[in-house]
Amino acid sequence: MKEQNVAVQLQGRDFLTLADYQPEEIKYLLDLAKEIKEKKKRGEVYQPLKGKVLGLIFEKSSTRTRVSFESGIYQLGGTGLFLSSNDIQLGRGETISDTAKVLSSYLDGIMIRTFKQSDVEELAENASIPVISGLTDSYHPCQVLADLQTIQEVKGTLAGLKIAYIGDGNNMAHSLMLGAAKMGMQFSTASPEGYLTDEEIVKKAKEITDGANIAITTDPIEAVKDADVIYTDVWASMGQESEQQEREKLFAAYQVNESLVQHAKADYTFMHCLPAHRGEEVTASIIDGKHSVVFQEAENRLHAQKALMVALMG
């Protein structure tokens, strides 16, 4: 009965940040993702979204987000419409509010991958259909849903595990921190001064755990000490290409390499949201080594997002 109640309360919801979701709701999504993945492996046809249409707004390009959402909605029986900023009036000055209202009359859901979190929030506020954030400069919740699914598959549990994030305190760090806090995990992150995680988001994560289990530092060795999972991302994200050379110097001490991982648990798991720059944020020996699950993690974007679409749009 409790699971049915969770399913009902998820219908029609937006998915903008994991901060908006309760632990039991995230657990429900992870269980559903596991079930959907197993159905696919058995070759079962599962199409609960037959006739549904998902609009896919991309102001930031992507490999995994676009392909996983388009494949996912198709496999669920629905249709995905790719909408770049050049294809719709939003890119020519139409207000977000007007766009939301118009698209709500045509579609059953919207996925948007863009820059400003406030734009996604405005879209959701004015749309009468579910809005899913495919990424903003502040958060990357869909990626973390797949990450949690992957950790659960590899480790068998989430609660009590320690995730260490090394690198730029960006949208990945923010969403991982919130996801870890929601699921009873320890989270530590190490970044250079000036590139630490946003203080307001750290405060939000600490409120979830009453201040426990969240550690912010500039020391990568301290961050990875006894970690079950080590996670990193590119040093210069999309839109920061002009800072690449400067960041390479600043982040050199934050490379995930053989020396750093010696401070984690012997059976640590390495994760990366991809795309990866081997020789920069991570060495090839780590990302291509026996501890890495980056391609399992990438595959789970498909299953986690299918679960999300079923739960919100079904």
C-alpha positions as CSV (number, residue, x, y, z in Angstrom):
1,M,0.0,0.0,0.0
2,K,2.8,2.4,0.9
3,E,4.5,1.8,-2.6
4,Q,1.1,2.5,-4.3
5,N,0.9,5.7,-2.3
6,V,4.4,6.8,-3.5
7,A,3.5,5.9,-7.1
8,V,0.3,8.1,-6.9
9,Q,2.2,11.1,-5.3
10,L,4.8,11.0,-8.1
11,Q,2.3,11.2,-10.9
12,G,2.5,14.6,-12.6
13,R,5.4,15.8,-10.5
14,D,8.4,17.8,-11.8
15,F,11.9,16.5,-11.4
16,L,14.2,19.6,-11.0
17,T,16.5,18.6,-8.1
18,L,16.8,15.7,-5.7
19,A,16.2,18.1,-2.9
20,D,12.5,18.1,-3.8
21,Y,12.2,14.3,-3.4
22,Q,11.8,12.2,-0.2
23,P,14.1,9.2,0.4
24,E,11.1,6.8,-0.1
25,E,10.3,8.4,-3.5
26,I,13.9,8.1,-4.7
27,K,13.9,4.5,-3.5
28,Y,10.7,3.8,-5.4
29,L,12.3,5.2,-8.6
30,L,15.5,3.1,-8.1
31,D,13.3,0.0,-7.5
32,L,11.3,0.8,-10.7
33,A,14.6,1.4,-12.7
34,K,15.8,-2.1,-11.5
35,E,12.6,-3.7,-12.6
36,I,12.6,-2.0,-16.0
37,K,16.2,-2.9,-16.6
38,E,15.4,-6.6,-15.8
39,K,12.4,-6.5,-18.2
40,K,14.7,-5.2,-21.0
41,K,17.3,-7.9,-20.4
42,R,14.6,-10.6,-20.6
43,G,13.4,-9.0,-23.8
44,E,9.9,-8.1,-22.5
45,V,7.9,-5.5,-24.3
46,Y,7.0,-2.8,-21.7
47,Q,5.1,0.1,-23.1
48,P,3.1,1.9,-20.4
49,L,3.6,5.3,-22.2
50,K,2.0,4.3,-25.5
51,G,0.8,7.4,-27.2
52,K,2.6,9.8,-24.9
53,V,4.9,12.5,-26.3
54,L,8.0,13.9,-24.5
55,G,9.4,17.2,-25.7
56,L,13.2,17.4,-25.4
57,I,14.5,21.0,-25.2
58,F,18.3,21.2,-25.6
59,E,20.1,24.5,-25.1
60,K,23.2,22.5,-24.1
61,S,24.1,19.6,-26.4
62,S,24.6,16.1,-25.1
63,T,25.3,12.4,-26.0
64,R,24.0,10.4,-23.1
65,T,21.0,12.7,-22.2
66,R,19.6,12.9,-25.7
67,V,20.1,9.3,-26.7
68,S,18.9,7.8,-23.4
69,F,15.8,10.0,-23.3
70,E,14.9,9.5,-27.0
71,S,15.6,5.7,-26.8
72,G,13.8,5.5,-23.4
73,I,10.5,7.1,-24.5
74,Y,10.5,5.1,-27.7
75,Q,11.0,1.8,-25.8
76,L,8.2,2.8,-23.4
77,G,5.8,3.1,-26.4
78,G,5.9,6.9,-26.7
79,T,7.6,9.5,-28.9
80,G,10.4,12.0,-28.2
81,L,10.6,15.3,-30.1
82,F,14.0,16.9,-30.2
83,L,13.7,20.7,-29.8
84,S,16.9,22.7,-30.0
85,S,16.9,26.4,-29.2
86,N,17.2,27.0,-32.9
87,D,14.0,25.0,-33.6
88,I,11.5,26.7,-31.2
89,Q,10.5,30.3,-30.6
90,L,12.2,30.2,-27.1
91,G,15.4,30.8,-29.0
92,R,14.0,33.8,-30.7
93,G,12.7,35.7,-27.7
94,E,9.4,34.0,-26.8
95,T,9.0,34.0,-23.0
96,I,9.6,30.8,-21.0
97,S,6.1,31.2,-19.6
98,D,4.4,31.3,-23.0
99,T,6.5,28.4,-24.2
100,A,5.5,26.4,-21.2
101,K,1.8,27.0,-21.7
102,V,1.9,26.2,-25.4
103,L,4.0,23.0,-25.1
104,S,1.7,21.8,-22.3
105,S,-1.2,21.7,-24.8
106,Y,0.8,19.5,-27.2
107,L,3.0,17.3,-25.0
108,D,2.7,14.9,-22.0
109,G,6.1,15.9,-20.5
110,I,9.1,18.1,-21.1
111,M,12.8,17.4,-20.6
112,I,15.0,20.5,-20.7
113,R,18.8,20.7,-20.6
114,T,20.0,24.3,-20.2
115,F,22.1,26.7,-18.3
116,K,20.1,28.6,-15.7
117,Q,18.3,26.7,-13.0
118,S,15.8,29.6,-12.7
119,D,14.8,29.0,-16.4
120,V,13.9,25.4,-15.6
121,E,12.0,26.5,-12.5
122,E,10.1,29.1,-14.5
123,L,9.2,26.5,-17.1
124,A,7.9,24.1,-14.5
125,E,5.9,26.8,-12.7
126,N,4.1,27.6,-15.9
127,A,3.7,24.2,-17.4
128,S,0.8,21.9,-16.6
129,I,2.7,18.8,-17.5
130,P,5.8,17.2,-15.8
131,V,9.1,19.0,-16.4
132,I,12.4,17.0,-16.0
133,S,15.7,18.7,-15.6
134,G,18.3,17.1,-17.9
135,L,21.0,19.4,-16.5
136,T,21.5,23.0,-15.5
137,D,24.6,24.8,-14.3
138,S,23.4,24.1,-10.7
139,Y,22.2,20.5,-10.8
140,H,22.3,17.2,-12.7
141,P,19.6,15.1,-11.0
142,C,19.0,12.5,-13.8
143,Q,22.7,11.5,-13.8
144,V,22.7,11.0,-10.0
145,L,19.6,8.8,-10.2
146,A,21.5,6.6,-12.5
147,D,24.6,6.8,-10.2
148,L,22.6,5.7,-7.2
149,Q,21.2,2.8,-9.2
150,T,24.7,1.8,-10.2
151,I,26.1,2.0,-6.7
152,Q,23.3,-0.1,-5.4
153,E,23.9,-2.7,-8.1
154,V,27.7,-2.9,-7.3
155,K,27.6,-2.5,-3.5
156,G,24.2,-4.0,-2.7
157,T,23.3,-1.0,-0.6
158,L,23.4,2.8,-0.3
159,A,23.0,3.7,3.3
160,G,26.3,4.1,5.2
161,L,28.6,4.1,2.1
162,K,31.0,7.0,1.6
163,I,31.2,8.8,-1.8
164,A,34.2,11.1,-2.4
165,Y,33.9,13.6,-5.2
166,I,37.2,15.1,-6.5
167,G,37.3,18.2,-8.7
168,D,35.2,21.2,-9.6
169,G,32.4,21.9,-7.2
170,N,29.9,21.9,-10.0
171,N,26.4,20.7,-10.8
172,M,27.5,17.0,-10.5
173,A,29.0,17.7,-7.0
174,H,25.8,19.4,-6.0
175,S,23.4,16.7,-7.1
176,L,25.6,13.9,-5.8
177,M,25.8,15.6,-2.4
178,L,22.0,15.9,-2.2
179,G,21.5,12.3,-3.4
180,A,23.9,11.0,-0.8
181,A,22.3,13.0,1.9
182,K,18.8,11.8,1.0
183,M,19.9,8.1,0.9
184,G,21.9,8.1,4.2
185,M,25.3,8.1,2.7
186,Q,28.5,9.9,3.7
187,F,29.7,12.5,1.2
188,S,33.0,14.3,1.0
189,T,34.3,16.6,-1.8
190,A,37.7,18.2,-2.5
191,S,38.1,21.2,-4.7
192,P,40.6,24.1,-5.0
193,E,39.8,27.3,-3.2
194,G,37.4,29.3,-5.4
195,Y,35.9,26.2,-6.9
196,L,34.2,24.7,-3.9
197,T,30.6,23.6,-3.9
198,D,27.9,26.3,-3.6
199,E,27.4,27.3,0.1
200,E,23.6,27.4,-0.2
201,I,23.4,23.9,-1.7
202,V,25.8,22.6,1.0
203,K,23.5,24.2,3.6
204,K,20.5,22.4,2.0
205,A,22.3,19.1,2.1
206,K,23.4,19.5,5.7
207,E,19.8,20.3,6.7
208,I,18.8,16.9,5.3
209,T,21.3,15.1,7.5
210,D,21.2,17.5,10.5
211,G,24.8,18.6,9.5
212,A,26.2,15.1,9.6
213,N,27.8,13.1,6.8
214,I,28.8,16.1,4.6
215,A,32.5,17.1,4.4
216,I,33.9,19.9,2.3
217,T,37.6,20.2,1.9
218,T,40.5,21.4,-0.3
219,D,42.5,18.2,0.4
220,P,41.8,15.3,-2.0
221,I,43.6,12.7,0.2
222,E,41.4,13.7,3.2
223,A,38.3,13.5,1.0
224,V,39.0,10.0,-0.4
225,K,40.1,8.5,2.9
226,D,38.1,5.2,3.4
227,A,35.8,6.0,0.5
228,D,33.6,3.3,-1.0
229,V,33.1,5.3,-4.2
230,I,35.4,7.8,-5.9
231,Y,33.7,10.2,-8.4
232,T,35.1,12.9,-10.7
233,D,34.1,15.0,-13.6
234,V,35.9,17.1,-16.2
235,W,37.7,20.2,-14.9
236,A,36.1,22.6,-17.5
237,S,32.5,21.9,-18.2
238,M,30.5,23.1,-21.2
239,G,30.7,26.8,-21.5
240,Q,34.0,27.0,-19.6
241,E,36.3,26.0,-22.5
242,S,38.1,29.3,-22.3
243,E,39.2,28.5,-18.8
244,Q,40.7,25.1,-19.8
245,Q,44.4,25.9,-19.5
246,E,44.0,27.9,-16.2
247,R,41.9,25.1,-14.7
248,E,44.5,22.4,-15.7
249,K,47.1,24.2,-13.6
250,L,44.7,24.7,-10.6
251,F,43.3,21.2,-10.6
252,A,46.5,19.3,-11.3
253,A,46.7,18.1,-7.7
254,Y,43.1,16.8,-7.9
255,Q,43.7,14.1,-10.6
256,V,42.3,10.7,-9.6
257,N,45.3,8.5,-10.1
258,E,46.9,5.4,-8.6
259,S,48.5,7.4,-5.8
260,L,45.2,9.0,-4.7
261,V,43.1,5.9,-4.8
262,Q,45.5,4.2,-2.3
263,H,43.7,6.2,0.4
264,A,40.3,4.8,-0.4
265,K,38.9,1.3,0.6
266,A,40.6,-1.5,-1.3
267,D,37.3,-2.4,-3.0
268,Y,36.5,1.2,-4.0
269,T,34.4,1.8,-7.1
270,F,35.3,4.5,-9.6
271,M,32.6,6.6,-11.3
272,H,32.5,9.4,-13.9
273,C,29.5,11.0,-15.6
274,L,31.4,11.2,-18.9
275,P,32.6,12.5,-21.2
276,A,36.1,11.9,-19.7
277,H,39.5,13.4,-20.5
278,R,42.0,10.7,-19.8
279,G,45.2,12.2,-18.4
280,E,43.5,15.2,-17.0
281,E,40.9,14.6,-14.2
282,V,41.6,10.8,-14.2
283,T,44.3,8.6,-15.5
284,A,43.6,5.9,-18.1
285,S,44.7,3.2,-15.6
286,I,41.8,4.2,-13.2
287,I,39.0,4.8,-15.6
288,D,39.8,1.7,-17.7
289,G,40.8,-0.4,-14.7
290,K,39.0,-3.1,-12.7
291,H,37.4,-0.7,-10.2
292,S,35.7,1.5,-12.9
293,V,32.0,1.1,-13.6
294,V,31.6,4.1,-15.9
295,F,29.9,2.2,-18.8
296,Q,27.5,0.4,-16.5
297,E,26.8,3.9,-15.0
298,A,26.2,5.3,-18.5
299,E,23.8,2.5,-19.4
300,N,21.8,3.1,-16.3
301,R,20.9,6.6,-17.5
302,L,18.5,4.8,-19.9
303,H,16.9,2.6,-17.1
304,A,16.7,5.3,-14.5
305,Q,15.2,7.9,-16.9
306,K,12.6,5.3,-18.1
307,A,11.6,4.8,-14.5
308,L,11.3,8.6,-14.1
309,M,9.2,9.0,-17.2
310,V,6.9,6.1,-16.2
311,A,6.5,7.5,-12.7
312,L,5.8,11.1,-13.7
313,M,4.0,10.7,-17.0
314,G,2.3,7.3,-16.6
